[in-house]
């Protein structure tokens, strides 16, 4: 039975992590992914890179942003607005995780 640490939750999704096996569960919109720490870090990097390299869309609600999933045959398709919200969610988690790491030093 997993004991989850809630890193982030809002009306768009959540990020939780099992305190035992360290796996993450990321829920956003209608997608829920379960992954290990390495896969989570890769997803977070892909989200940041996609945001940095994006070209502004004429319709920011058009679902035309594709992120690779952690399974080869699965991709995540988002609008520009959804990408921004997902990025904000991942950045919030990153801040929380770094804060916890610093607090654990004391």
N, C-alpha and C positions, 0 to 999 in steps of 0.2 A: 504494500500500500504506500503510495507516494505522499510525502509531506511537502506541500508546495509553499514556496516563497513567492508572494505576489509582488512583482517588480513594477507593474503598471496595469491600470484598468481604467477605461473610460467608455463612452458610448460607441466608439469605433472598434474596440478590441481590447486585448490584454496580452501581457507577457508574464508567464509564471515559470518557476524552475523548481524541480524536485530537489529537496535538500539532501536526499540520499544518493540517487543515481546521477544527479546534476543535469539531467535532460531538461530542455526548454520546451514550452508549449507557447506558440505564438498564434493568436487568433486575431484576424482582421477582416472585417466585412463578413463574407461567407466562406472564408478560408481559415482552416486551423492546421498548423504544422507542428509536429513533434520532432525534435532534433537534438543531437548532442551539442556540447559547447562549441566544438570546432565548426559544425554546420551553422550554428547560430551566428558565430562571428563572421562567417563567410556571407551569410544573408545580410547582416548589418553592413558589411563592407559593400556589397552589391547595391544596397539601397542608397548608401552615400554616394557611390560612384555614379549611379543612374541619375541622382538628383543633380550632381555637379555637372554632368555631361548633357543634361536635357536641353532641348530646344523648346522655348515657350510654344505652347499649342494654341491654335486658334480657338479651340473649344476645350477648356481645361477639365471638362467632365467626360470627354471622349476616352473610352478605354483602349488606349493604344500604347501604353507603357508596359513592356514585358520584362519581368524579372525571372531569372532562372530559379527553379525550385531546388531543393536538395536531393530530389529524385530526378534522374535524367529525363524522364518522359513527362514531368509535371512542370508547368510554368505558372507564374502568377501574373495576371493581367490587371492593370490599374489605370485609372485616369491620372492626369497630372495632379489634381486636387487630392486624390487618394494617396498618391506617392508622397505628397507633402505631409499628409496626416500620419502616414506610416513612418516616415522619417522622423517626425516629431516624437512619435511614440518610442521608437528605437533610441533616439537621443536621450529621452527621459530615462529610459532603462539604463543606458550607459552611465548617466550622471548618478543614478541611484547605486549602481554597482560599484562605481569608483568611490563614492562616499562611504559605502559599507567597508570596502577594502581599507580605506584610510582609518576608519573607526576601529577596525579589527587590529590595527597596529598598536593600539593603546590598551 
